[in-house]
């Protein structure tokens, strides 16, 4: 039992040591020797590039949506305007006004 436990602990220690050796100084965390304290070796320049990238992506999406809306609106064509005579006919058909009122208003707007 003690021998099995000792073997297990040794195996874990060796695997951890080989992992740490493969990671190099810093153990894969924090700043390594090639990073000079600027994070991933690019520093503020990489941050500017990433911000610019996301601004470009968002602007591209906005422009795409505006273009799609413009195409849809263009395909619809101009909407016909309802004239005063059309409104009068609709009101007469719905029974809102009488025939005499219809004739009088029709004479006034013509």
C-alpha positions in Angstrom: 0.0 0.0 0.0 2.8 2.4 0.9 4.7 1.5 -2.2 1.6 2.1 -4.4 1.0 5.5 -2.7 4.7 6.4 -3.1 4.5 5.4 -6.8 1.4 7.5 -7.3 2.8 10.6 -5.7 6.0 10.2 -7.7 4.1 9.9 -10.9 2.0 13.0 -10.1 5.1 15.0 -9.2 6.9 14.0 -12.4 3.9 14.8 -14.5 3.6 18.2 -12.9 7.3 18.8 -13.2 7.3 17.9 -16.9 4.3 20.2 -17.5 6.0 23.1 -15.7 9.2 22.5 -17.7 7.2 22.5 -21.0 5.5 25.8 -20.0 8.8 27.5 -19.4 9.4 30.2 -16.8 6.2 31.5 -15.2 4.5 28.2 -15.5 2.2 29.4 -18.3 0.7 32.1 -16.2 1.5 35.7 -16.0 4.4 37.3 -17.8 7.0 35.1 -19.5 10.4 36.4 -20.6 9.3 37.2 -24.1 6.3 39.3 -23.2 8.1 42.3 -21.6 5.1 43.0 -19.4 2.8 44.0 -22.3 0.6 40.9 -22.5 0.9 38.5 -25.4 3.8 40.5 -26.8 1.7 43.1 -28.7 0.8 45.5 -25.8 -1.6 48.3 -26.4 -1.3 48.0 -30.2 -3.2 44.7 -30.1 -5.9 46.3 -27.9 -6.3 49.1 -30.5 -6.5 46.5 -33.3 -9.2 44.5 -31.4 -11.3 47.6 -30.6 -11.0 48.7 -34.3 -12.0 45.2 -35.4 -15.2 45.1 -33.3 -16.1 48.7 -34.4 -15.8 47.6 -38.0 -17.9 44.5 -37.4 -20.7 46.4 -35.7 -20.6 49.2 -38.4 -20.7 46.5 -41.1 -23.8 44.9 -39.5 -25.5 48.3 -39.2 -24.8 49.1 -42.8 -26.0 45.7 -44.0 -29.3 46.1 -42.1 -29.8 49.7 -43.5 -29.1 48.4 -47.0 -31.6 45.5 -46.6 -34.3 47.9 -45.4 -33.6 50.3 -48.3 -33.9 47.5 -50.8 -37.2 46.3 -49.2 -38.6 49.8 -49.2 -37.6 50.3 -52.8 -39.3 47.1 -53.9 -42.5 48.1 -52.3 -42.8 51.2 -54.4 -44.6 54.4 -53.6 -47.8 53.9 -51.5 -50.9 55.4 -53.2 -52.3 58.4 -51.3 -56.0 58.3 -50.4 -57.8 61.2 -51.9 -60.6 63.2 -50.4 -63.0 61.6 -52.8 -61.8 58.1 -51.7 -62.4 59.1 -48.0 -65.9 60.4 -48.9 -66.8 57.2 -50.8 -65.6 55.0 -47.9 -67.6 57.0 -45.3 -70.7 56.7 -47.5 -70.2 53.0 -47.9 -69.8 52.5 -44.2 -73.0 54.5 -43.6 -71.4 57.4 -41.7 -73.1 59.9 -44.0 -76.3 60.0 -45.9 -76.7 60.2 -49.7 -77.6 64.0 -49.5 -74.5 64.7 -47.4 -72.4 62.6 -49.8 -73.7 64.5 -52.9 -73.2 67.9 -51.2 -69.6 67.1 -50.1 -68.8 65.6 -53.4 -70.0 68.8 -55.1 -67.8 70.9 -52.7 -64.6 68.9 -53.2 -64.9 68.5 -57.0 
